């Protein structure tokens, strides 16, 4: 089991960190901070550069901490938060990734939750530092707070879509109706 947790942590943690690197640099196929900023603006988020830096930094930190098995519940919580935001952006496109759906972010949320609950395993920084196993209440709190923080982030930072005048919305449409 420890070997499986190590492999899972390394793969998922490094992939999450890689997504963060792409948001803030030209490495790993990223478009630099300007590209990350534009991606968030395109997806309807306020904050532009600061939002891209916060999301990218959170992904890099959470991913590296997950890979190392360091402060695993907190790392999983941060990963679940940013990947919940990603899922919410892709929600209207459906589940499957071939349609740019939320399948992949959902998998990362679930794997992060599993790591928070099971713990990082014996071959981890948490174990080496005597932090593991984490109390169940900390793990459960991480699993709840992570996605909730992502949904709150979405609610606070996401702009409402502008009404399309062709659809007959707005104050004049109501008066005419």
N, C-alpha and C positions, 0 to 999 in steps of 0.2 A: 504494500500500500504506500509506503514512503517513497518508493521509486516512482509510482504513478503520480503522486502529488507533486513531486519534484518536476517531472516532465510537464505536467499540466500547468504548474506555476510558471515555468520557464517559457513555454510556448505562448500562453495567454498573456502573461505579464509583458513579454517583449513585443508582442503584437500591439498591445494597448499603448505601450511606450512609443512604438514606431508610428502609430497614428498621431500621437502628440508631436513627435519630431516633424512629421509632414506638415502640420499646421503652422509651425513657426520657423521652418528652414527649407532650404532646397534639397536637403538630404532625403534619401529613401523615396525619391520621386515627388517630394513636396514642392509647392509653389511659393515658398517663402512666407514670411509673415504677411506680406501684402496679399498673397493668394489665400491664406487662411482667413484674413480679415474679409476679403471679398466673398469667400464661401459662407461666412456667417451672415453677412449682409444679404446675400442672395437667398439664404434660408429664412430671412425675416427677423434677424436678431439685432438688437441695439448694442451699442458699445464698440462695435467694429474691432479695432486693434486690441483693446483691453480684453474683450470677450475671447478673441482668438488666443491671446497670451494666457488667459486664465484656463481655457479649455485645454490648450496644448500642454501647459505646465502641469495641470492636473493629470492628464493622461500619461505624461512622461513620469511624473512622480509615482502615481498609483501603479503604473506598469512595472517600474523598476523595483518598487517595494514588494509588489506581489511576486515578481520573479525571485527576489531574494528571500521571500517569506519573512519579511520584517514588518512588524506592526500590522499583521495580516488583516484583522478586522477593519482597521482604518483605511488601509490600502484598498481593500475590496469595496468599502463604502464609497470611496472617491471614484473608483472605476465604475461602480453601479450608477453613480450620479451622472457622470459625463456620458455614459452609454445609454442611460435612460433619455437624456436630452437627444442623443442621436436617433434613438428609436422613435421619439415623438416627432422628429422632423420627417422621418420616412413613413410614418404611420399611414398616411392617406394613400400611399403607393402599394399597400398590402404587405403581406408577410414575406414573399419570396425575393431573394436578393437579385435575381435576374431581372426583376422589374424595379430595381433600386429600393426594395422594401426593407423592412426592419429585422429580417431574419438574423443577420450577423450581429448587430448590436444586442439583440435579445439573447443570443447565445453567450455573449460576453457578460451580460448582466447575470444570467443564470450561473455561469461558471464562477463568477466572482462571489455570488451568494453562497455557492457550494463551498468554496475555499474559506469563506468567513465562518461557516458553520462547522466544517470538518477540521479546520485548522491547516497549517502549512505542512505538517508532517515533520518527521525527525530530522530530515536534512534541510534545515531552514535556519535563518538568523534568529527567529523567535525561539526555537528550541535551544540553540547555542547560548542565547542570553537568558534562558530560564523563564521566558515569557509564556511559552506554550505548555499546556493547553490553556487557551483563553476561557474565562467563565462564559457559560452559555448566554447569559443575559447581554454580554458585550457583543457577542456574535449576532444574536437576534436583533439587537438595537442597530447594528451596522446594516443588516439586511433590510430593515425598515427605513432607516434614515437615508441610505444611499439613493434608492429610487424616489423617495419623497423629495429629497433635495434637488434631484434632477427635474422633477415636475414643477417644483417651485421656481427653479431657475428658468425654466421654459416660460412659466406664467409671468415672471417679472421682466425678462429680457426680450421676449418675442413680441414683435409689433403685430397688430391686427392687419390682415390683408386689406388693402385699399379696395373700396367698393368699385365695381365695374359699372360705369354709367350705362353701358349697353344692356345691363340686366334690369334696369329700371329701379335701382335702389337709390336711396338718398331721400332728403326731405321733400323734394318736388314729386317724386314717385308716389309717396304716401298721400300727398294732397290731391294728386290727380286720381288716385284709386278710389 
